[in-house]
Amino acid sequence: MPEFLSPVDTVSSLALLVLALFGLVELAVALKHSYYSSKKHLVILQVNPQLVVGRVWDFINSITPPFTFEIAIHHLGKEVNYYVILPRKRAGELTVREGISETDDYNLFHHGGEHLGAYLKGGETCPIVDVEKIDFSKVNEVGEGVVIQMIFGRKWARELSANFRILVSAPSNYQAKEILSAIKPSFPGFNLIESRGDDFINRVNFREYDAKQSACLEGELKVSNLAR
């Protein structure tokens, strides 16, 4: 049987269409994102850097999947931020810890700018992921943002299968490429597949797992020099 939209879904879809027609794409995406997160009952938790810097592997390993872990620089400022996104019914597992609290979703996008993404694919073996080596030096303080996103599925083993994505936003295509080019060498042993389509951006925004983009991860994750 066909699935009919509820009145709320219909109004939401029409509102997004009107916003898109008037060129307010970023606002439309933000509203759609907020609506999606609410419908999926997801909660966004901000993590104090002191809980993860130097021991991010231990932190990630302490959380029961599925969940999403993100390292992000907002479109204003150069501070490195850490987030965990998981179903609201499980938020209490983490908010009982000091230094973890619920927050609104952050803004990565530069209005009217260029957005460039990529995801990592491993080979026959699992390359070691060392996020300590991520180079954020090309991200300017105003108008540019980036997120490193790891989506862990329900299975949890010594060798992890996850979506590992990068999304960059900048005023120009040249600036976006420059940021991504600086980040690429941080992941030796991986095939980094670039993507700039709306479908990829939506998957990042909505924290959607995609089996076709899965990568095998292995090794201790380090961030001791990340927040510099």
C-alpha positions in Angstrom: 0.0 0.0 0.0 1.2 3.5 -0.7 2.4 5.5 2.3 0.7 8.9 2.6 2.3 11.9 4.3 0.9 13.1 7.5 -0.4 16.7 7.7 2.8 17.7 9.6 5.0 16.0 7.0 3.1 17.7 4.2 3.4 21.2 5.7 7.1 20.6 6.5 7.8 19.5 2.9 5.9 22.5 1.4 7.7 24.9 3.7 11.1 23.5 2.7 10.1 23.8 -1.0 9.2 27.4 -0.6 12.5 28.2 1.1 14.5 26.4 -1.6 12.6 28.3 -4.3 13.6 31.6 -2.7 17.3 30.4 -2.7 17.5 29.9 1.1 19.1 26.5 0.6 21.1 26.5 3.8 18.1 27.5 5.9 16.0 24.8 4.2 18.7 22.2 4.9 19.0 23.3 8.6 15.2 23.1 9.1 15.0 19.7 7.4 17.9 18.5 9.5 16.3 19.6 12.7 13.0 18.0 11.7 14.7 14.8 10.8 16.6 14.6 14.0 13.4 15.2 16.0 11.5 12.6 14.1 14.3 10.1 14.5 14.5 11.0 18.3 18.2 11.7 18.0 20.1 13.8 20.6 23.3 15.7 20.1 25.7 15.7 23.0 28.8 18.0 23.2 31.8 16.4 24.9 34.4 18.4 26.8 37.7 18.0 25.0 39.3 17.0 28.3 37.4 13.7 28.1 38.7 12.7 24.7 42.0 14.5 24.0 44.7 11.9 24.3 42.3 9.0 24.9 39.6 9.2 22.2 39.8 5.4 21.6 38.9 4.7 25.2 36.1 7.1 25.0 34.6 5.7 21.8 35.0 2.1 23.1 33.0 3.1 26.2 29.9 3.8 24.2 27.5 1.0 23.0 26.8 1.3 19.3 25.0 2.4 17.2 26.2 6.0 17.6 28.0 8.8 15.7 31.2 10.5 16.8 32.1 13.8 15.2 35.1 16.1 15.4 34.1 19.5 14.0 35.2 23.1 13.5 32.2 25.4 13.1 32.0 28.0 10.3 33.0 30.7 12.9 36.1 30.1 15.0 38.9 27.5 14.9 38.0 25.6 18.1 37.9 21.8 17.7 34.6 20.5 19.0 33.6 16.9 19.9 30.1 15.4 19.6 28.2 12.2 20.1 24.9 11.6 18.4 22.7 8.8 19.5 19.0 8.0 20.1 17.4 10.2 22.8 16.4 7.2 24.9 20.1 6.4 25.4 21.3 9.9 26.2 21.3 9.2 29.9 24.1 6.7 29.4 26.4 9.6 28.7 24.9 12.7 30.3 25.5 11.2 33.7 29.2 11.7 33.0 30.6 15.1 33.9 31.6 17.1 30.8 28.9 15.7 28.5 25.7 17.7 27.9 22.9 18.0 25.4 23.2 20.8 22.8 21.6 22.2 19.7 23.1 21.1 16.4 26.0 23.2 15.2 26.3 25.2 12.0 29.0 24.0 9.6 27.9 25.6 6.4 28.9 28.9 4.9 25.9 30.7 3.3 26.2 30.6 -0.4 29.5 28.8 -0.2 30.9 25.5 -1.6 30.6 22.2 0.0 33.0 19.3 -0.7 33.0 15.9 0.9 34.8 12.6 0.9 34.6 9.2 2.5 37.2 6.6 3.3 37.4 3.1 1.9 39.9 0.6 3.2 41.6 -2.1 1.2 42.0 -5.8 2.1 43.5 -4.9 5.5 42.4 -2.3 8.1 44.6 0.7 8.0 45.4 2.4 11.3 43.4 5.5 12.0 45.3 8.2 13.8 43.2 11.3 14.1 46.1 13.0 15.9 47.6 13.7 12.5 44.5 15.5 11.1 45.7 18.8 9.7 43.1 21.6 10.3 45.6 24.4 9.7 43.9 25.5 6.4 40.6 26.2 8.1 40.2 29.9 8.4 38.5 31.4 11.5 35.6 33.0 9.6 33.4 31.3 6.9 35.0 27.9 6.8 34.1 24.7 8.6 34.8 21.0 8.5 33.5 17.8 10.2 35.2 14.4 10.5 32.3 12.0 11.0 32.4 8.4 12.2 29.2 6.4 12.2 29.4 3.1 14.1 26.8 0.4 13.4 25.4 -2.2 15.7 28.2 -4.7 15.4 31.2 -4.1 17.6 34.4 -6.1 17.2 38.2 -5.6 17.3 38.0 -4.6 13.6 35.4 -1.9 13.3 33.2 -1.3 10.3 32.1 2.3 10.1 31.3 5.2 7.8 34.2 7.6 8.0 33.3 10.9 6.3 34.7 14.3 5.8 32.7 17.4 4.8 34.2 20.8 4.2 32.4 24.1 3.7 34.1 27.3 2.4 33.3 30.5 0.5 34.9 29.1 -2.7 35.6 25.8 -4.4 39.3 26.6 -4.2 39.2 27.1 -0.4 37.2 23.9 0.1 39.7 21.9 -2.0 42.6 23.4 -0.1 41.2 22.3 3.2 40.4 18.8 2.0 43.9 18.5 0.4 45.5 19.3 3.8 43.3 16.7 5.5 43.9 13.8 3.0 47.5 12.9 4.1 46.1 12.2 7.6 44.7 8.9 6.4 47.4 6.8 4.7 46.3 3.4 3.6 42.8 4.5 2.7 41.2 5.3 -0.6 39.6 8.7 -0.2 36.7 9.1 -2.5 35.5 12.7 -3.1 31.8 13.5 -3.3 30.0 16.9 -3.6 26.4 15.7 -4.3 23.4 16.6 -2.2 22.9 13.0 -1.4 26.3 12.8 0.3 25.7 16.0 2.2 22.3 14.8 3.4 23.8 11.6 4.7 26.3 13.5 6.7 23.7 16.0 8.0 21.3 13.2 8.9 24.0 10.8 10.3 22.8 8.0 8.0 24.8 4.8 7.8 25.6 3.6 4.2 27.0 0.1 3.8 28.5 1.1 0.5 30.7 3.7 2.2 31.8 1.4 5.0 35.5 1.3 6.0 37.4 -1.0 8.2 39.1 0.8 11.1 41.9 -0.6 13.3 44.3 0.8 15.8 44.3 3.3 18.6 42.8 6.6 17.8 44.8 9.6 19.1 44.0 13.2 19.4 46.7 14.5 21.7 47.8 17.3 19.4 44.4 17.9 17.6 43.2 20.8 19.6 46.0 23.2 18.9 
